[in-house]
Amino acid sequence: MAKDNKPAEEGAEAAPKKSKKLLIIIVLAVVLLLAAGAGAFLMMSGGKDDENLDEDEVAEETAKKPAKKKKDKSAPPVFVNLDPFTVNLVPEVGDQYLQVVLSVELDEAPSQATLAMIMPRIRNNVTLLLSSKKASELQSKEGKEQLAEEIQLEINSAIEPPERNKRGEIIPPEGPVVSVLFTSFIIQ
């Protein structure tokens, strides 16, 4: 009987050794995966956050951004015609509507593909902006120029969402839209 007990005891000792090795291998694999994940996160985040930068570094970063988008002066301008917008205006005297046809000037030709890809979002945002206006705001030349600037900001914001600086102020996007031109403007 003593012989029968001995193999059982050896088997009992062998099992904990294997489970300790397996546990160590699993722990090392988890640690390596976590390290790889942290490394990938740091690589993707670019290493710097605007929140960690002081005001001088933020100014440097914003000064660098326009340098990326230098337009070739000899290249012809790129214009994209948008479909007409027809919206009801905020009522003042009675029911009034605005029908406007826009052309947007882009900084470079490849931006045209980006504009086309998100056109539903752009049309939605511009329609909401136009329908929030009163006819009296849009009658003057200054009102139309102000509206063109607001549409430009709205389109650029749809393409590149605005960012916030360290103090929480919104930094408007530069975006590919250089200007907004009215090719037809009717208020009735």
N, C-alpha and C positions, 0 to 999 in steps of 0.2 A: 503494500500500500504506500510505502514511503516513496516508491518510484512514481506512483500516479500523482502524488501531490507536487513533486518537483517540476514536471513540465507545466503544470497549471501556474505555478509561481513565476516561472520564467516568462510565460506568455503575458502575465499581468504586468511584469516589469517592462516588457518590450512595447506594449501599447502606449504607456505614457511617454516614452522616448519619441515615438513616431508622432504623437499628437503635439508635443512641444516643438518639434521641427516644423510640422505643418503650421502651427500657430505663428512661429517666427517668420516663415515664408509669407504668410498672409499679411502680417503686420508690415513687413518690408514692402510688399506690393502696394498696400494702401498708402504708405508714406511716399513711395515713388509716384503714385498717381496724383496725390495731393500736390507734390512738388511740381510735377509737370503741369497740372492745372493752374497753379499759381504763376508759373513762368509764362504760360500762354496768356493769362489775364494781363500780366504786366506788359507783354509784347503788344497786345491788342490795344491797351489803353494808352500807349504812347509814352508812358513814364511820367508825364506832367499833367496836373489838373489845374484849371484856371483858379480853383479855390485856393490852391497852395501857392499861387504866384502873388508877389507883391505888385503894387500898382505900376512900377517901372517895367516889370516883366510882362504884365498885361499889355502895356503900351507897345512893347517890342513885338509881342505876338500879333497885335492888331496891325502894326506897321508892316509886318511880313506878309500878311494875307493879301493886300492889294498887289504886291509884287508878283504873286503867282498869276494873276489875271491881267497880263499886259496885252492889250489889243494891238494887232498889227495895223498901223495907220494906213498902209497901202491897200489893205483888204477892203472890199466893198462891204457896206453894212448888210446885215442879215435881218430881213423883216418877215414876220409871220402874221398872216391875216387870221383873225378869229371870227367864228360865226357870229351873226348879230345877237345882241342881247335885247330882250324886250321885258321890262319889269313895270309893275305898278309902283308909283312913288308914294311917299308918305302924304296923305291927303291934307291939303290946305284949304282949297276952295271947293273942290269936288274931286271926282276921280281923275287922276292924271297918270300918264304913263310915259316912260322913257324908252326910246329905241336908239341903240347906239351900236356902231360897228367899230371895232378896234383893230389896230395893227400894233404889234410889239416889236421893238428893235432889240435884237440879241447881241451879246458880246462876241459870240463866235458861232459858226455853223453847227458844230456838234451839239450845241445846247438845244437845237430844234428837236432832236429826238427825245431829250428829257422833257421838254415842254409837251410834246405829243403824248408821252406815256402817262402824264398826270393831268391831262386836259379835263377829265370830269371833276377833279378836285378844284382846279383853277376856275372852271365855269361856275361851280357851286359858290366858291368864295366871292367871286366878282358879282354874281347875281345877288347874294346877300348884302354886299356892300352897296350896290346900286339901289336896291329896294329900300335901303335905310335912309335915302336922301329925300329932300324936299325940292320941288321945282324951283323955288326962290333961291336955293343954295347954288343951283346949277346954271342959272340964267347968265351970270356975268362971266367974263373971260377968266377972272381969278378963280371963280368957282370951278370952272372946267379944268384949269391947270391944277388946282388942288385935288380934284377927283382923279386926274391922270397920275399924280404922285401916289395917291392912296391905292390905286389899282396896281401900280408898279410894285409897291411894297407888299400888297396882297399876293401877287403872283410870285414874287421872290420868296415870300414866307411859305408859300405852298411847296416850292421847290426845295428850299433850305430853311427848315424851321429856325426861328430866332433863338439866340443863346442868351444866357444871363451871365453878367460879370460877377465879381466877388461881392459887390454891394447889392446884388439882386436886381440891378437895372437891366432892362432888355436891350440887347445889342441887335439892331436890325440887320437882316442878312444882306450880303452884297448881291448875290444871285446873278443870273445871266441876263435879266431884263434891264436894258439900259434906259429905255424910254417907252412910253405908251402914247400912241397917236390916235386921235379920233378921225375916222374917215367918213362917219355919218353920225349926226347928233340931233335927234328929234324929240321934243317934249310936246305932248298934247294933253 
